[in-house]
Amino acid sequence: MSRPKRIGVLTSGGDCPGLNAVIRSVVKCSTRQGWEVYGIPYGTDGLIEVARANTKPEDLKLKEHGYNIPGLLQGLDVLQFLSGSVLGSLSKGDTDKFADDIIKGYELLQLDGLIAIGGDGSLDIIYNLAQKGNWNLIGIPKTIDNDVPFTERSVGFDTAVDTVTEALYDLTFTAASHERVMVVEVMGRDAGHLALHSGIAGGADIILIPELTPTLNDAVLEEICETIASFRHEKRKFALVVVAEGVKNYEGKKEKSIGEYLAKQIKDYSNKLCALDRKQFCGMDEVDTRVTVLGHLQRSGTPTSADRLLATSFGRAAVDLIANQEYNRLVVWRNGEVQTEPLDQVIDLVRKCHRENRCPSPVNPNGFMVQTARSLGIYVGDLTPSLNGEPRNRVSITTFSSNSKC
């Protein structure tokens, strides 16, 4: 009698909501086929520990219910509700240095396949190890940045959008109450998906993303100041600005906090315009501008139902691929359903883009969501000239004095 099929599952790279829902789905679908599932702790580091005999293979075996809770709550299934990763996840590590140990750990577990849940960077690393070790690999995309190519959605993105949207909702009221400009810096690495989607949903007035505003140049700052000044002319003395962390400064370099940098530039540039006798900008230096950097809050929170469904579907699809011996595939979401792509094509594109310092799956500058933002009057870095040569969306505004109450 042949032994049960053995598969491994690991999470790698930055954490995000929905990882545990993927793990839960993999375990449930696998155990119903009589397979054994091994949870690899802390990404490929777990395989190193197996190779060095610091961890016994039997200690990594996952049960259908991940928690043996005593008393009346035995068998409670909570994985799909938990954020983070119960397996742990590492976003750094010298896999080249320890490649032999990692491959040895895989062999000692006698795995028939490995399901790796990661972003473009971590999937690239694991794919390289899989090639060296001749592993049967299945990739599942997860990232709040939503920048893995070939998939319209990655696990964790929907929850992050929800988290940022809720923060924008809350900040709108304090901005209005104190007549402030609120600058909110969000994650996304080199992609603007998170800023764009949450900015639209959260009622932002200005959304800056690297695909449309790679640097904060004079033209962009003038449009921002123009937008804020036009609000004040219309008796609205607050504004909500969302900026993605991938936007760079005047010199095209990344700032430690692009939100803090932008807030200062708005004040300095409005003073510059005032000095050029453009009176409508005089007094804007008195506008109270505050910055909120949401940081790792965006990686937390209970996964939304959409993320749980996506994670569950991805986990099931990964198990099906192993059952059909269709290896080295990336599970993706496209056109309203789960599909798959060859991992070699995905990784080739990722590596090419990284060499060229490009995002492998950026926001489409002419896509529907960008057009939606523009249709709502949100400034998104559109500097397309109008028929008379002037930038679009300029508003005629009156002067307010330098001692106006802001």
C-alpha positions as CSV (number, residue, x, y, z in Angstrom):
1,M,0.0,0.0,0.0
2,S,1.4,3.4,-1.0
3,R,1.9,6.1,1.5
4,P,-0.5,9.1,1.6
5,K,0.5,12.1,-0.6
6,R,2.5,14.6,1.4
7,I,2.4,18.3,0.7
8,G,3.9,21.3,2.4
9,V,2.5,24.8,2.8
10,L,4.4,28.0,3.8
11,T,3.9,31.7,3.9
12,S,6.7,34.0,2.9
13,G,7.3,37.8,2.6
14,G,5.2,40.4,4.4
15,D,2.1,39.2,6.2
16,C,-1.5,40.2,5.2
17,P,-5.0,39.3,6.1
18,G,-6.2,36.0,4.5
19,L,-3.1,33.9,4.8
20,N,-4.7,31.7,7.5
21,A,-7.8,31.3,5.3
22,V,-5.5,29.9,2.6
23,I,-3.8,27.5,5.0
24,R,-7.2,26.4,6.3
25,S,-8.5,25.7,2.8
26,V,-5.4,23.7,1.8
27,V,-5.6,21.6,5.0
28,K,-9.3,20.9,4.6
29,C,-9.2,20.1,0.9
30,S,-6.1,17.9,1.4
31,T,-7.2,15.9,4.4
32,R,-10.4,15.0,2.7
33,Q,-8.3,13.2,0.0
34,G,-6.3,11.4,2.7
35,W,-3.2,13.5,2.2
36,E,-0.8,14.7,4.9
37,V,-0.1,18.4,5.1
38,Y,3.0,19.9,6.7
39,G,3.1,23.5,7.7
40,I,6.6,25.0,7.2
41,P,7.2,27.6,9.9
42,Y,8.7,30.9,9.0
43,G,9.0,30.3,5.3
44,T,12.0,28.5,4.1
45,D,13.6,28.8,7.6
46,G,11.4,26.0,8.7
47,L,13.1,23.7,6.1
48,I,16.5,24.7,7.5
49,E,15.4,23.6,10.9
50,V,14.3,20.3,9.6
51,A,17.6,19.8,7.8
52,R,19.5,20.5,11.0
53,A,17.3,18.2,13.1
54,N,16.1,21.0,15.2
55,T,12.5,20.3,14.2
56,K,10.9,16.8,13.8
57,P,8.8,16.3,10.6
58,E,5.9,14.9,12.7
59,D,5.7,18.2,14.6
60,L,4.9,20.1,11.5
61,K,1.9,18.0,10.5
62,L,-1.3,20.1,10.3
63,K,-4.7,18.8,11.4
64,E,-8.0,19.9,9.9
65,H,-8.7,22.1,12.9
66,G,-5.5,24.0,13.7
67,Y,-6.4,24.6,17.3
68,N,-7.0,21.9,19.9
69,I,-9.1,24.1,22.2
70,P,-10.1,22.3,25.5
71,G,-13.6,22.1,26.9
72,L,-16.8,22.8,25.0
73,L,-15.0,24.7,22.3
74,Q,-13.1,21.7,20.9
75,G,-12.7,21.7,17.2
76,L,-13.5,25.4,16.9
77,D,-12.4,26.6,13.4
78,V,-11.1,30.1,13.6
79,L,-8.3,30.2,11.0
80,Q,-10.4,32.0,8.4
81,F,-11.0,34.9,10.8
82,L,-7.4,35.5,11.9
83,S,-5.0,37.9,10.4
84,G,-1.3,37.3,10.1
85,S,0.0,33.8,9.6
86,V,-0.1,31.0,12.1
87,L,2.9,29.5,10.4
88,G,4.9,32.7,10.7
89,S,6.5,34.5,7.8
90,L,9.9,36.1,7.0
91,S,10.5,38.8,4.5
92,K,14.3,38.6,4.7
93,G,16.9,35.9,4.6
94,D,19.9,34.6,2.8
95,T,18.4,31.7,0.9
96,D,21.4,31.4,-1.4
97,K,23.7,30.8,1.5
98,F,21.4,28.2,3.0
99,A,20.0,26.7,-0.2
100,D,21.5,23.3,0.4
101,D,19.9,23.0,3.9
102,I,16.6,24.3,2.5
103,I,16.6,21.6,-0.2
104,K,17.6,18.9,2.2
105,G,14.7,19.9,4.5
106,Y,12.3,19.5,1.7
107,E,13.7,16.0,0.9
108,L,13.6,14.9,4.5
109,L,9.9,15.8,4.7
110,Q,9.5,13.6,1.6
111,L,7.1,16.2,0.1
112,D,5.2,15.5,-3.1
113,G,4.5,19.2,-3.6
114,L,4.8,22.6,-2.0
115,I,2.3,25.4,-1.9
116,A,4.0,28.7,-1.4
117,I,1.9,31.7,-0.5
118,G,3.9,34.9,-1.3
119,G,4.3,38.1,-3.2
120,D,6.3,38.6,-6.3
121,G,9.7,38.8,-4.5
122,S,9.3,35.8,-2.2
123,L,7.8,33.7,-5.0
124,D,10.8,34.5,-7.1
125,I,13.1,33.3,-4.4
126,I,11.2,30.1,-3.7
127,Y,10.9,29.4,-7.5
128,N,14.7,29.6,-7.7
129,L,15.0,27.1,-4.9
130,A,12.4,24.8,-6.5
131,Q,14.4,24.8,-9.7
132,K,17.5,23.8,-7.9
133,G,15.8,21.1,-5.8
134,N,13.4,19.9,-8.5
135,W,10.4,20.6,-6.3
136,N,6.8,20.4,-7.4
137,L,5.7,24.0,-6.7
138,I,2.4,25.8,-6.7
139,G,2.3,29.6,-6.0
140,I,-0.5,31.6,-4.5
141,P,-0.3,35.4,-4.7
142,K,-0.7,37.4,-1.6
143,T,0.1,41.1,-1.0
144,I,-1.7,44.2,0.0
145,D,0.2,45.9,-2.9
146,N,-1.7,43.9,-5.4
147,D,1.3,44.0,-7.7
148,V,1.7,40.3,-8.6
149,P,1.4,40.0,-12.4
150,F,-1.3,38.0,-14.2
151,T,-3.8,38.2,-11.3
152,E,-6.4,40.9,-10.8
153,R,-6.5,40.3,-7.1
154,S,-4.1,39.0,-4.5
155,V,-5.0,37.7,-1.0
156,G,-4.9,40.6,1.5
157,F,-5.6,43.5,-0.9
158,D,-9.3,43.8,-0.3
159,T,-8.9,43.9,3.5
160,A,-6.2,46.5,3.2
161,V,-8.4,48.7,1.0
162,D,-11.1,48.4,3.6
163,T,-8.7,49.3,6.4
164,V,-7.5,52.4,4.6
165,T,-11.0,53.4,3.6
166,E,-12.2,53.3,7.2
167,A,-9.2,55.4,8.3
168,L,-10.0,58.0,5.6
169,Y,-13.6,58.1,6.7
170,D,-12.5,58.8,10.3
171,L,-9.9,61.4,9.3
172,T,-12.4,63.3,7.1
173,F,-14.4,64.4,10.2
174,T,-11.5,65.7,12.2
175,A,-10.2,67.4,9.0
176,A,-13.6,69.2,8.6
177,S,-13.9,70.0,12.3
178,H,-10.5,71.8,12.4
179,E,-10.3,73.1,8.8
180,R,-7.2,71.0,8.1
181,V,-5.6,69.4,5.1
182,M,-5.1,65.7,6.0
183,V,-2.3,64.0,4.1
184,V,-2.5,60.2,4.5
185,E,0.4,58.0,3.4
186,V,-0.4,54.4,2.5
187,M,1.7,51.4,1.5
188,G,1.9,49.8,-1.9
189,R,5.6,49.7,-2.6
190,D,6.0,50.8,-6.3
191,A,2.3,50.3,-7.1
192,G,-0.6,52.6,-6.5
193,H,-3.5,50.1,-6.4
194,L,-4.1,50.5,-2.6
195,A,-4.0,54.3,-2.7
196,L,-6.2,54.5,-5.7
197,H,-8.9,52.1,-4.6
198,S,-9.1,53.2,-1.0
199,G,-8.8,56.9,-2.0
200,I,-11.9,56.6,-4.2
201,A,-13.8,54.6,-1.6
202,G,-12.7,56.9,1.2
203,G,-13.7,60.2,-0.5
204,A,-10.2,61.6,-1.1
205,D,-9.8,64.9,-3.0
206,I,-6.3,64.2,-4.2
207,I,-4.7,60.8,-4.9
208,L,-1.0,60.6,-5.8
209,I,0.3,57.2,-7.1
210,P,3.7,56.5,-8.7
211,E,2.2,55.5,-12.0
212,L,0.8,59.0,-12.6
213,T,2.9,61.0,-10.2
214,P,6.3,59.4,-10.1
215,T,7.9,62.5,-8.6
216,L,6.5,65.6,-6.8
217,N,7.5,68.2,-9.4
218,D,6.4,71.8,-9.7
219,A,3.5,71.0,-12.0
220,V,2.0,68.5,-9.6
221,L,2.5,70.7,-6.5
222,E,0.8,73.6,-8.4
223,E,-2.2,71.5,-9.2
224,I,-2.4,70.3,-5.5
225,C,-2.3,73.9,-4.3
226,E,-4.8,75.0,-6.9
227,T,-7.2,72.2,-5.8
228,I,-6.9,73.1,-2.1
229,A,-7.3,76.9,-2.9
230,S,-10.4,76.2,-5.0
231,F,-12.0,74.4,-2.1
232,R,-11.4,77.3,0.2
233,H,-12.9,79.7,-2.3
234,E,-16.0,77.4,-2.3
235,K,-16.1,77.8,1.6
236,R,-14.8,74.3,2.1
237,K,-11.7,74.7,4.3
238,F,-10.5,71.1,4.5
239,A,-9.1,68.5,2.1
240,L,-8.1,64.8,2.1
241,V,-4.9,63.9,0.3
242,V,-3.8,60.2,-0.2
243,V,-0.2,59.6,-1.3
244,A,1.3,56.2,-2.0
245,E,4.7,55.4,-0.5
246,G,6.1,54.8,-4.0
247,V,5.9,58.5,-5.0
248,K,9.3,60.1,-4.9
249,N,10.6,63.6,-4.1
250,Y,11.9,66.3,-6.4
251,E,15.1,64.5,-7.1
252,G,13.4,61.2,-7.9
253,K,14.5,59.7,-4.6
254,K,12.4,57.8,-2.1
255,E,11.7,59.7,1.2
256,K,11.5,58.1,4.6
257,S,8.0,59.5,4.7
258,I,6.6,60.9,1.5
259,G,3.6,62.1,3.4
260,E,5.7,64.4,5.7
261,Y,7.6,65.6,2.7
262,L,4.5,66.4,0.7
263,A,2.9,68.3,3.6
264,K,6.0,70.6,3.8
265,Q,6.1,71.0,0.0
266,I,2.4,72.1,-0.1
267,K,3.2,74.9,2.4
268,D,6.5,75.9,0.7
269,Y,5.1,75.9,-2.8
270,S,2.0,78.0,-1.9
271,N,4.4,80.6,-0.5
272,K,6.4,80.5,-3.7
273,L,3.3,81.1,-5.7
274,C,2.2,83.9,-3.4
275,A,5.7,85.6,-3.9
276,L,5.0,85.4,-7.7
277,D,2.0,87.7,-7.0
278,R,-0.5,85.0,-7.4
279,K,-2.6,86.3,-4.6
280,Q,-5.0,83.4,-4.5
281,F,-2.3,81.4,-2.8
282,C,-1.3,83.9,-0.2
283,G,-2.3,82.8,3.2
284,M,-2.2,79.1,2.5
285,D,0.9,78.9,4.6
286,E,-1.5,79.2,7.6
287,V,-3.5,76.2,6.5
288,D,-3.0,73.5,9.2
289,T,-1.7,70.4,7.4
290,R,-1.4,67.1,9.3
291,V,0.1,63.8,8.2
292,T,-1.0,60.3,9.1
293,V,1.2,57.4,8.2
294,L,-1.0,54.3,8.5
295,G,2.0,51.9,8.4
296,H,1.5,48.3,9.4
297,L,-2.1,48.8,10.4
298,Q,-2.7,48.2,6.7
299,R,-1.4,44.6,7.1
300,S,-3.8,43.8,10.0
301,G,-7.5,43.4,10.6
302,T,-10.0,40.6,10.2
303,P,-10.0,39.5,6.6
304,T,-13.0,40.7,4.7
305,S,-15.4,38.2,3.2
306,A,-14.0,38.9,-0.2
307,D,-10.5,38.0,1.0
308,R,-11.7,34.9,2.7
309,L,-13.5,33.7,-0.4
310,L,-10.5,34.5,-2.6
311,A,-8.1,32.7,-0.1
312,T,-10.4,29.7,0.1
313,S,-10.7,29.4,-3.7
314,F,-7.0,29.8,-4.1
315,G,-6.3,27.1,-1.6
316,R,-8.7,24.6,-3.1
317,A,-7.3,25.3,-6.6
318,A,-3.7,24.7,-5.5
319,V,-4.7,21.3,-4.0
320,D,-6.5,20.5,-7.3
321,L,-3.4,21.3,-9.3
322,I,-1.3,18.9,-7.1
323,A,-4.0,16.2,-7.4
324,N,-3.8,16.5,-11.2
325,Q,0.0,16.7,-11.1
326,E,0.0,20.1,-12.8
327,Y,3.0,21.6,-11.1
328,N,4.9,24.9,-11.3
329,R,1.8,27.0,-11.7
330,L,0.6,30.3,-10.2
331,V,-3.0,30.4,-9.1
332,V,-4.6,33.7,-10.2
333,W,-8.0,35.5,-10.2
334,R,-9.1,36.8,-13.6
335,N,-12.4,37.5,-15.2
336,G,-14.3,36.6,-12.1
337,E,-12.8,33.1,-11.7
338,V,-9.8,31.2,-10.6
339,Q,-7.3,30.5,-13.4
340,T,-3.6,29.5,-13.5
341,E,-0.5,30.6,-15.2
342,P,2.9,28.9,-15.7
343,L,5.3,30.1,-12.9
344,D,8.2,30.3,-15.3
345,Q,6.4,33.0,-17.3
346,V,5.4,34.9,-14.2
347,I,8.9,34.8,-12.7
348,D,10.5,35.8,-16.0
349,L,8.3,38.9,-16.1
350,V,8.9,39.7,-12.4
351,R,12.7,39.5,-12.9
352,K,12.6,41.6,-16.1
353,C,10.6,44.3,-14.4
354,H,12.8,44.3,-11.3
355,R,15.9,44.7,-13.4
356,E,14.4,47.7,-15.1
357,N,13.2,49.1,-11.8
358,R,9.6,48.8,-12.9
359,C,6.5,47.4,-11.0
360,P,5.5,44.0,-12.5
361,S,1.8,44.9,-12.2
362,P,1.2,48.7,-12.0
363,V,-2.0,50.6,-12.1
364,N,-3.1,51.2,-15.7
365,P,-2.9,55.0,-16.1
366,N,-5.8,54.9,-18.5
367,G,-7.7,52.2,-16.7
368,F,-11.3,52.3,-15.5
369,M,-10.5,53.1,-11.9
370,V,-8.3,56.1,-12.9
371,Q,-11.0,57.3,-15.2
372,T,-13.5,56.9,-12.4
373,A,-11.4,59.1,-10.1
374,R,-11.1,61.8,-12.7
375,S,-14.8,61.7,-13.4
376,L,-15.4,62.4,-9.7
377,G,-13.1,65.4,-9.8
378,I,-10.3,63.8,-7.8
379,Y,-6.9,65.1,-8.8
380,V,-4.8,62.1,-9.7
381,G,-1.8,63.7,-11.4
382,D,-3.5,64.4,-14.7
383,L,-1.5,67.1,-16.4
384,T,-3.0,66.6,-19.9
385,P,-3.3,70.0,-21.5
386,S,-6.7,71.3,-22.5
387,L,-7.4,72.8,-25.9
388,N,-6.1,76.2,-24.8
389,G,-2.8,74.8,-23.5
390,E,-3.7,75.2,-19.8
391,P,-3.8,72.1,-17.5
392,R,-7.2,70.7,-17.1
393,N,-9.5,71.2,-14.1
394,R,-8.1,74.6,-13.3
395,V,-10.7,76.6,-11.2
396,S,-11.0,80.4,-11.2
397,I,-10.6,81.5,-7.6
398,T,-10.5,84.8,-5.8
399,T,-7.8,86.1,-3.6
400,F,-7.9,85.6,0.2
401,S,-5.7,87.8,2.3
402,S,-2.5,86.6,4.0
403,N,-4.1,87.2,7.4
404,S,-7.2,85.2,6.6
405,K,-8.3,82.6,9.2
406,C,-7.4,79.2,7.8
